[in-house]
Amino acid sequence: MNIRTHKGNNLYDILKKTVMSGGLALVLFVFVMVYGCRSENDIPDMYIDQRSETLMNGENVIRKQYLDAVEICRSMGKKISGLPEDEVKKLGVSRYQLAITGNKVATRKESWGFRMTGHYHHPGECRFALVYSGDLTVKVPGKTVVYDLDEKKVTKEEQGIPEAFMLPFRPLSETPGAGQEEQQGISGMKRSEGEMYGQPTVTWTRPAGNTEVLWSGGRQWGFSEFPSDSTFAVPGSMVLEKVQKKDHFTIRVKTHRFTVGEPVDQVPFSIPHRPDIHP
């Protein structure tokens, strides 16, 4: 529910006049209607699951390094203890998940690489192991907690202002690009409209070939469809796909699932023994 504020007729003035006239019950009714209806409120549950890779000449950089290392060991006649195929597919991949509900924003970031132990530890043998890293960041009104998924411990905790939780979700102008900040940096870019996972999108293509696909159906919850500096989806900018070229490297982001208005599975976004951040 939106409360419009006009000079001499804002919510405070209305409540003040009502109290002075003895209408305490009406005051309580108005309070419940205004703040109760805003509860978890006008923001639908949202979930997105994305993957990112860094490529060189079309090949995953980390995966190619692993395959090159295996080939070098093989050419030297060494015994090879390599990674199983399912782990090789994970190499050089970053997985990013974002979950948004009316009272919680959580991001889960995970990535996979490899390490090799050589002659000094295992003479005549090359051993490879998968290396995992990840963190989970959970933000609720008044608190942000960061949890290391590998070491299974909280690494950071910050207190904040509960009322600030909703700031990123303030509605944008109904007219895209009406704000000057949205117009910055789009000169020379090609714009096209489309659809992904049943949701409207806008694709931006730069002269150099870099592309970015953003959700265009969330302006009422603060999501802009204009180009973003973010690599992944974040509050205010739901990046769905991105191809960013720099020198000989290309960063490619793809979305594997995107839902709006469907219940979000909170298991991947739960920190053990912390019920205070799982409302």
C-alpha positions, -999 to +999 in steps of 0.1 A: +000+000+000+014+034-010+008+064+012+010+097-007+023+127+011+009+161+004+015+194+022-008+197+052-023+163+045+004+137+052+001+106+074+014+124+104-011+152+102-040+127+097-029+107+128-024+138+148-059+152+140-075+117+146-059+114+181-070+150+190-105+141+180-104+111+203-103+084+175-076+062+191-092+030+177-091+045+142-054+054+147-046+018+155-066+007+124-048+030+101-014+019+116-022-017+110-034-011+075-004+010+065+024-010+081+007-044+082+000-044+044+036-034+038+049-065+055+069-088+034+052-071+013+050-061-022+083-080-032+076-114-047+100-142-039+128-144-065+155-169-072+182-171-098+209-197-104+239-187-126+272-200-139+303-180-149+334-191-169+365-173-181+374-184-216+404-179-239+400-188-275+367-204-266+381-227-239+377-227-202+410-213-189+413-234-157+401-266-173+426-262-201+454-257-176+444-289-159+443-309-192+477-294-202+492-304-169+479-340-173+494-341-208+528-329-196+528-356-169+519-382-194+546-371-218+571-375-190+560-410-183+546-403-149+518-422-132+487-400-132+460-398-105+436-375-123+402-361-115+370-380-124+350-366-153+323-350-132+350-330-113+368-320-145+335-304-157+334-282-126+369-268-132+369-231-138+332-227-131+317-203-106+282-209-095+261-180-082+227-182-065+206-153-054+174-156-033+152-126-024+122-127-001+103-099+017+127-101+047+159-118+035+184-114+007+210-142+003+238-149-021+257-181-024+290-181-044+310-212-052+339-220-075+362-250-083+398-252-093+426-278-089+459-285-073+487-308-082+514-325-060+545-334-079+578-352-077+588-341-042+557-355-025+550-384-048+581-394-069+571-406-103+535-396-099+513-366-106+483-363-083+455-339-089+427-328-064+397-306-068+398-274-049+366-258-036+358-224-023+326-207-015+308-182+008+272-175+017+261-140+025+227-135+043+212-101+049+181-096+070+168-063+084+195-050+107+221-077+102+244-091+075+263-124+081+290-140+058+296-178+062+326-197+047+311-228+030+345-246+029+356-239+064+321-240+077+324-209+099+311-173+101+338-150+089+320-116+091+290-101+109+277-066+106+249-047+123+228-023+104+197-001+103+166-024+099+148+002+079+176+004+053+168-032+043+141-021+019+161+008+003+173-012-028+137-022-036+122+013-039+101+016-071+117+032-101+100+055-125+074+038-147+091+053-177+124+035-183+153+059-186+135+088-171+163+091-145+196+105-157+216+079-139+200+052-160+209+069-193+246+070-185+269+048-205+244+036-232+256+058-260+262+037-291+247+006-277+221-015-295+189-023-275+165-052-282+136-068-262+130-105-256+120-131-231+137-156-208+121-181-184+088-164-192+100-130-181+105-099-202+141-089-209+162-062-226+195-070-244+222-044-247+250-049-273+281-028-273+300-019-304+329-042-293+305-072-291+300-073-254+264-082-245+242-080-214+207-093-209+186-079-180+152-085-166+129-057-175+098-067-154+109-055-120+109-017-120+082-016-093+107-034-070+137-013-079+152-034-107+165-014-137+169-029-172+197-006-181+234-018-183+250-027-150+285-029-136+275-061-118+287-094-132+258-114-116+222-106-107+219-083-076+191-063-060+184-034-084+199-051-115+188-086-124+216-095-149+205-127-167+233-132-192+266-114-199+295-117-223+324-094-214+356-094-236+389-080-224+422-086-241+423-123-249+398-133-223+360-136-223+339-138-192+306-155-199+276-156-175+246-177-181+214-182-161+202-218-155+170-209-136+151-178-128+118-176-110+096-148-098+067-153-074+075-189-066+085-202-032+123-203-027+140-233-012+159-218+017+182-249+024+211-236+002+209-203+020+208-215+056+237-210+081+238-237+107+228-227+143+218-192+133+180-190+136+182-152+140+189-149+102+163-174+090+130-156+094 
